[in-house]
Amino acid sequence: MSKTVKTMVTDDLRARYREVRSACVVDLTGLNVQEQQGLRATLRTRSGRLEVMRNSMARRAFQDGPLEPIGSALVGPCALVTGSESVIELAKALVEAAQKFTQLKLKQAIMEGVPELLTVEILAKMKSQRDLIAEVAQLIGSPARALAGCLASPQSRIAGCLKALVERAA
């Protein structure tokens, strides 16, 4: 590959992954074409994308960007998995796929806001953003529900007493 072509490919990768903040690295060695297509289809259901690229070009493209730390994980045959949704959901899909496709090797991952690399298995065990938001909403609402229960209790006692007085008077 000529230097001009390498530069063009690197620039294209840089433009494509400029805004990507999270990704997983996997090794597809040993998977046949049907298995690779099955893996790609599985990832597409979760808005994921799998791309095989040359490691040296990817490292150059990721340099001075949010994916720069993942360059150290690009050793040997690699493919990059990215998605428009949560990287945790992609990691869970990859762990499930690794059980189905035994030749698939899960390597490293990077998540937005976490400066060091994680293994894909550890990332898959984390809670997704949707789960965390639901948990926070539940925690925020919990004191209000308890307070409403406390406030309703004396009112029902007063109402019961008033009802008893009305029944005695009649």
Rosetta silent file (secondary structure, phi, psi, omega in degrees, C-alpha in Angstrom):
SEQUENCE: MSKTVKTMVTDDLRARYREVRSACVVDLTGLNVQEQQGLRATLRTRSGRLEVMRNSMARRAFQDGPLEPIGSALVGPCALVTGSESVIELAKALVEAAQKFTQLKLKQAIMEGVPELLTVEILAKMKSQRDLIAEVAQLIGSPARALAGCLASPQSRIAGCLKALVERAA
SCORE:     score description
SCORE:     0.000 S_00000001
   1 L     0.000  131.004 -177.541    0.000    0.000    0.000 S_00000001
   2 L   -74.109  161.814 -178.274    1.475    3.337   -0.991 S_00000001
   3 H   -63.134  -35.977  178.931    2.077    6.099    1.507 S_00000001
   4 H   -63.404  -44.187  179.635   -0.588    8.263   -0.163 S_00000001
   5 H   -66.311  -42.336  177.759   -3.214    5.543    0.211 S_00000001
   6 H   -60.086  -41.897  178.853   -2.194    4.908    3.825 S_00000001
   7 H   -63.872  -42.069  179.563   -2.532    8.622    4.579 S_00000001
   8 H   -64.640  -43.158  179.137   -5.966    8.727    2.957 S_00000001
   9 H   -65.116  -42.583  178.767   -7.160    5.675    4.918 S_00000001
  10 H   -62.284  -43.373  178.602   -5.770    7.093    8.170 S_00000001
  11 H   -63.579  -38.602  177.861   -7.483   10.436    7.553 S_00000001
  12 H   -64.783  -43.938  177.627  -10.761    8.622    6.824 S_00000001
  13 H   -62.943  -41.612  179.246  -10.468    6.623   10.058 S_00000001
  14 H   -60.428  -44.821  179.437   -9.641    9.792   12.003 S_00000001
  15 H   -66.010  -39.532 -176.805  -12.728   11.549   10.628 S_00000001
  16 H   -70.477  -35.592 -175.512  -14.965    8.531   11.249 S_00000001
  17 L  -106.829   13.632 -178.817  -13.851    7.951   14.850 S_00000001
  18 L   -60.297  -41.235 -175.880  -13.268   11.567   15.917 S_00000001
  19 L   -95.409   -2.587 -178.942  -16.463   11.709   18.001 S_00000001
  20 L   -77.606  128.923 -176.593  -16.397    8.101   19.247 S_00000001
  21 L  -112.540  -12.529 -177.167  -15.649    7.956   22.964 S_00000001
  22 L  -138.522  143.245 -179.546  -16.190    4.250   23.713 S_00000001
  23 E  -163.492  161.661  175.403  -15.172    1.055   21.914 S_00000001
  24 E  -123.819  148.309  177.433  -14.300   -2.624   22.346 S_00000001
  25 E  -114.768  130.550  178.939  -11.488   -4.585   20.718 S_00000001
  26 E  -130.515  163.819  176.796  -12.015   -8.231   19.720 S_00000001
  27 E  -116.312  120.362 -177.430  -10.065  -10.891   17.838 S_00000001
  28 L   -94.865    4.884 -177.288  -11.984  -12.654   15.050 S_00000001
  29 L   -57.793  128.753  178.511   -9.268  -15.204   14.252 S_00000001
  30 L   100.170  -15.289  177.701  -10.821  -18.615   13.733 S_00000001
  31 L   -84.404  134.223  175.846  -14.313  -17.385   12.853 S_00000001
  32 L   -82.147  178.788 -173.918  -15.524  -18.322    9.393 S_00000001
  33 H   -63.146  -42.375  179.773  -17.463  -15.902    7.185 S_00000001
  34 H   -63.189  -40.721  178.917  -20.902  -17.074    8.335 S_00000001
  35 H   -66.624  -40.424  176.842  -19.933  -16.702   11.994 S_00000001
  36 H   -62.305  -42.333  178.518  -18.521  -13.212   11.360 S_00000001
  37 H   -65.497  -37.477  175.686  -21.733  -12.221    9.582 S_00000001
  38 H   -62.867  -41.642  177.683  -23.745  -13.647   12.496 S_00000001
  39 H   -64.099  -44.171  178.614  -21.677  -11.588   14.935 S_00000001
  40 H   -61.368  -41.024  178.715  -22.169   -8.454   12.834 S_00000001
  41 H   -64.600  -40.800  177.739  -25.934   -9.094   12.721 S_00000001
  42 H   -61.415  -43.154 -179.432  -26.022   -9.554   16.501 S_00000001
  43 H   -69.177  -35.628  179.124  -24.186   -6.269   17.000 S_00000001
  44 H   -62.861  -31.286  178.613  -26.444   -4.447   14.527 S_00000001
  45 L   -64.899  -21.287  177.886  -29.472   -5.321   16.670 S_00000001
  46 L  -111.210   26.600  178.448  -27.849   -3.223   19.403 S_00000001
  47 L    59.725   33.902 -179.952  -26.757   -0.420   17.044 S_00000001
  48 E  -102.925  161.028 -179.770  -23.206   -1.747   16.987 S_00000001
  49 E  -139.263  135.081  178.964  -20.656   -1.846   14.226 S_00000001
  50 E  -113.455  128.851 -179.422  -17.646   -4.129   13.807 S_00000001
  51 E  -136.431  129.700  175.382  -14.739   -2.981   11.667 S_00000001
  52 E   -93.800  132.163 -179.654  -11.459   -4.681   10.894 S_00000001
  53 L  -146.352  163.947  176.966   -8.593   -2.268   10.247 S_00000001
  54 L   -72.523  133.450 -175.514   -4.838   -2.214   10.222 S_00000001
  55 H   -59.981  -45.106 -176.894   -3.510   -1.668   13.725 S_00000001
  56 H   -64.057  -40.040  178.634   -0.815    0.842   12.779 S_00000001
  57 H   -67.844  -39.904  179.076   -3.267    2.979   10.806 S_00000001
  58 H   -64.012  -43.031  178.687   -5.823    2.823   13.609 S_00000001
  59 H   -59.690  -43.288  178.283   -3.202    3.880   16.182 S_00000001
  60 H   -65.226  -39.536 -178.670   -2.244    6.855   14.007 S_00000001
  61 H   -69.047  -34.530 -177.651   -5.909    7.766   13.459 S_00000001
  62 H   -83.249  -11.010 -177.496   -6.747    7.560   17.178 S_00000001
  63 L   -57.370  135.393  179.693   -3.704    9.625   18.203 S_00000001
  64 L    62.341   26.827  177.936   -4.645   12.785   20.173 S_00000001
  65 L  -128.574  179.222 -178.197   -8.280   11.664   20.279 S_00000001
  66 L   -66.432  -22.361 -179.821  -10.605   10.031   22.797 S_00000001
  67 L   -93.937    7.708 -177.501   -9.717    6.525   21.559 S_00000001
  68 H   -55.754  -41.459 -179.776   -5.947    6.990   21.900 S_00000001
  69 H   -61.244  -27.138 -177.367   -5.650    4.682   24.973 S_00000001
  70 H   -75.132  -11.425  176.880   -7.170    1.788   23.046 S_00000001
  71 H   -58.988  -32.254  179.069   -4.247    1.910   20.620 S_00000001
  72 H   -70.055  -21.008  178.609   -2.194   -0.140   23.087 S_00000001
  73 H   -84.652   -9.240 -178.854   -4.809   -2.945   22.854 S_00000001
  74 L   -84.677   78.287  179.703   -4.404   -3.138   19.083 S_00000001
  75 L  -128.832  127.625 -177.851   -1.904   -5.999   19.015 S_00000001
  76 L    77.658 -166.678 -179.769   -2.273   -8.908   16.642 S_00000001
  77 L   -66.139  124.157 -176.085   -5.465   -9.503   14.650 S_00000001
  78 L  -138.042  155.449  170.606   -8.056   -7.017   15.907 S_00000001
  79 E  -137.538  144.863 -178.685  -11.466   -5.631   15.104 S_00000001
  80 E  -102.970  131.054  178.350  -13.022   -2.538   16.634 S_00000001
  81 E  -112.763  120.678  177.358  -16.612   -2.616   17.892 S_00000001
  82 E  -129.744  168.534  178.949  -18.370    0.722   18.296 S_00000001
  83 E  -161.481  163.309 -179.481  -21.976    1.774   18.567 S_00000001
  84 L   -83.856  -18.266  179.478  -24.318    4.692   18.787 S_00000001
  85 L  -103.080 -155.308 -174.450  -25.798    3.454   22.052 S_00000001
  86 L   -67.676  133.207  176.401  -24.217    2.249   25.273 S_00000001
  87 H   -68.942  -23.571  177.672  -20.860    0.484   25.053 S_00000001
  88 H   -67.752  -40.503  176.590  -21.984   -1.588   28.027 S_00000001
  89 H   -63.912  -38.856  176.654  -24.827   -3.034   25.948 S_00000001
  90 H   -64.731  -40.972  179.160  -22.322   -3.828   23.195 S_00000001
  91 H   -63.546  -39.674  177.003  -20.023   -5.512   25.717 S_00000001
  92 H   -63.625  -41.319  177.884  -22.939   -7.639   26.958 S_00000001
  93 H   -63.660  -38.651  179.170  -23.728   -8.599   23.351 S_00000001
  94 H   -67.143  -39.164  178.240  -20.066   -9.528   22.795 S_00000001
  95 H   -64.850  -42.305  176.661  -19.974  -11.723   25.918 S_00000001
  96 H   -62.886  -42.595  179.947  -23.134  -13.509   24.738 S_00000001
  97 H   -65.673  -34.509  179.729  -21.630  -13.883   21.257 S_00000001
  98 H   -65.870  -28.690  175.677  -18.394  -15.274   22.720 S_00000001
  99 H   -72.547  -35.114  179.927  -20.422  -18.080   24.286 S_00000001
 100 H   -78.091  -45.324  179.772  -21.998  -18.829   20.901 S_00000001
 101 L  -105.460   95.738 -172.001  -18.834  -18.340   18.817 S_00000001
 102 L   -66.633  -21.074 -179.971  -16.112  -19.998   20.880 S_00000001
 103 L   -78.129  -16.274 -179.025  -13.305  -18.744   18.608 S_00000001
 104 L   -68.749  126.617  179.002  -14.171  -15.085   19.356 S_00000001
 105 E  -110.278  125.167  178.893  -11.608  -13.571   21.722 S_00000001
 106 E   -91.309  129.532 -177.040  -12.614  -10.534   23.762 S_00000001
 107 E  -107.063 -110.513 -173.533   -9.757   -8.137   24.404 S_00000001
 108 E  -113.981  166.320  177.358   -9.951   -4.621   25.843 S_00000001
 109 E  -145.914  157.909  174.330  -12.490   -1.820   25.930 S_00000001
 110 E  -130.858  138.584 -179.437  -12.582    1.869   26.692 S_00000001
 111 L  -121.370  142.242 -179.272  -15.562    3.710   28.104 S_00000001
 112 L   -56.405  131.551  178.371  -16.173    7.434   28.020 S_00000001
 113 L    91.023   -9.717  178.842  -15.062    9.038   31.251 S_00000001
 114 L  -112.467  113.257 -172.436  -12.804    6.139   32.294 S_00000001
 115 L   -71.594  -25.025 -177.578   -9.151    6.865   31.420 S_00000001
 116 L  -100.356  161.312  179.241   -7.828    3.288   31.675 S_00000001
 117 L   -76.537  147.128  177.176   -8.661    0.249   29.577 S_00000001
 118 E  -121.362  158.625  171.788  -11.071   -2.372   30.887 S_00000001
 119 E   -79.297  154.614 -178.923  -11.635   -5.929   29.787 S_00000001
 120 H   -62.729  -36.382 -179.942  -14.825   -6.497   27.816 S_00000001
 121 H   -63.206  -42.195  178.412  -16.035   -8.966   30.472 S_00000001
 122 H   -65.849  -41.997  179.510  -15.724   -6.362   33.262 S_00000001
 123 H   -62.299  -37.131 -179.057  -17.480   -3.760   31.132 S_00000001
 124 H   -67.677  -23.575 -179.728  -20.348   -6.186   30.466 S_00000001
 125 H   -83.380  -11.515 -179.414  -20.928   -6.577   34.226 S_00000001
 126 L   -75.559  159.272  176.452  -21.437   -2.832   34.734 S_00000001
 127 L   -81.864  142.569  179.383  -24.848   -1.218   34.862 S_00000001
 128 L   -77.401  168.239 -179.537  -25.932    0.672   31.776 S_00000001
 129 H   -61.030  -40.077  179.610  -26.844    4.350   31.822 S_00000001
 130 H   -61.679  -43.123  179.022  -30.542    3.480   31.562 S_00000001
 131 H   -64.695  -40.864  179.764  -30.305    1.189   34.624 S_00000001
 132 H   -66.573  -39.825  178.203  -28.455    3.838   36.628 S_00000001
 133 H   -64.141  -42.097  178.515  -31.007    6.539   35.762 S_00000001
 134 H   -63.030  -39.960  179.386  -33.848    4.221   36.827 S_00000001
 135 H   -65.555  -42.639  178.892  -32.054    3.479   40.100 S_00000001
 136 H   -64.883  -42.278  178.519  -31.485    7.179   40.826 S_00000001
 137 H   -61.194  -40.159  178.696  -35.122    7.983   40.033 S_00000001
 138 H   -65.026  -42.353  179.474  -36.244    5.257   42.417 S_00000001
 139 H   -66.564  -35.873  178.711  -33.953    6.592   45.166 S_00000001
 140 H   -67.907  -40.419 -177.713  -35.197   10.139   44.632 S_00000001
 141 H   -76.899  -20.857 -175.618  -38.840    9.042   44.814 S_00000001
 142 H   -59.826  -49.858  178.056  -38.407    6.788   47.840 S_00000001
 143 H   -62.087  -35.882 -179.816  -38.359    9.517   50.551 S_00000001
 144 H   -65.715  -39.780  177.616  -41.333   11.244   48.946 S_00000001
 145 H   -64.642  -41.903  179.121  -43.367    8.003   49.033 S_00000001
 146 H   -64.223  -41.198  178.744  -42.440    7.467   52.684 S_00000001
 147 H   -65.208  -41.519  178.223  -43.394   11.057   53.523 S_00000001
 148 H   -62.638  -38.620  177.608  -46.716   10.714   51.710 S_00000001
 149 H   -65.053  -40.358  179.013  -47.445    7.560   53.706 S_00000001
 150 H   -67.450  -40.805 -179.691  -46.664    9.335   56.975 S_00000001
 151 H   -69.565  -35.536 -178.714  -48.829   12.322   56.083 S_00000001
 152 H   -71.969  -29.299 -176.354  -51.751   10.166   54.971 S_00000001
 153 H   -62.921  -52.428  179.105  -51.749    8.138   58.186 S_00000001
 154 H   -63.338  -34.386 -179.580  -52.824   10.916   60.661 S_00000001
 155 H   -64.992  -40.127  179.655  -55.430   12.178   58.211 S_00000001
 156 H   -68.564  -32.088  176.755  -57.078    8.788   57.981 S_00000001
 157 H   -66.970  -44.276  179.013  -57.146    8.547   61.797 S_00000001
 158 H   -63.221  -43.177  179.607  -58.822   11.952   62.074 S_00000001
 159 H   -62.510  -40.067  178.204  -61.311   11.012   59.368 S_00000001
 160 H   -64.123  -41.318  178.391  -62.084    7.747   61.216 S_00000001
 161 H   -64.685  -43.285  178.731  -62.632    9.620   64.487 S_00000001
 162 H   -62.941  -39.539  179.287  -64.911   12.152   62.796 S_00000001
 163 H   -63.829  -42.231  179.035  -66.918    9.355   61.207 S_00000001
 164 H   -63.794  -40.945  178.028  -67.306    7.656   64.605 S_00000001
 165 H   -64.920  -40.379  179.148  -68.495   10.931   66.198 S_00000001
 166 H   -65.417  -39.950  179.971  -71.033   11.463   63.424 S_00000001
 167 H   -67.616  -36.341  178.929  -72.356    7.925   63.839 S_00000001
 168 H   -68.762  -39.815 -177.533  -72.711    8.357   67.655 S_00000001
 169 H   -69.787  -25.396 -176.820  -74.533   11.657   67.218 S_00000001
 170 L   -84.880    0.000    0.000  -77.030   10.139   64.825 S_00000001
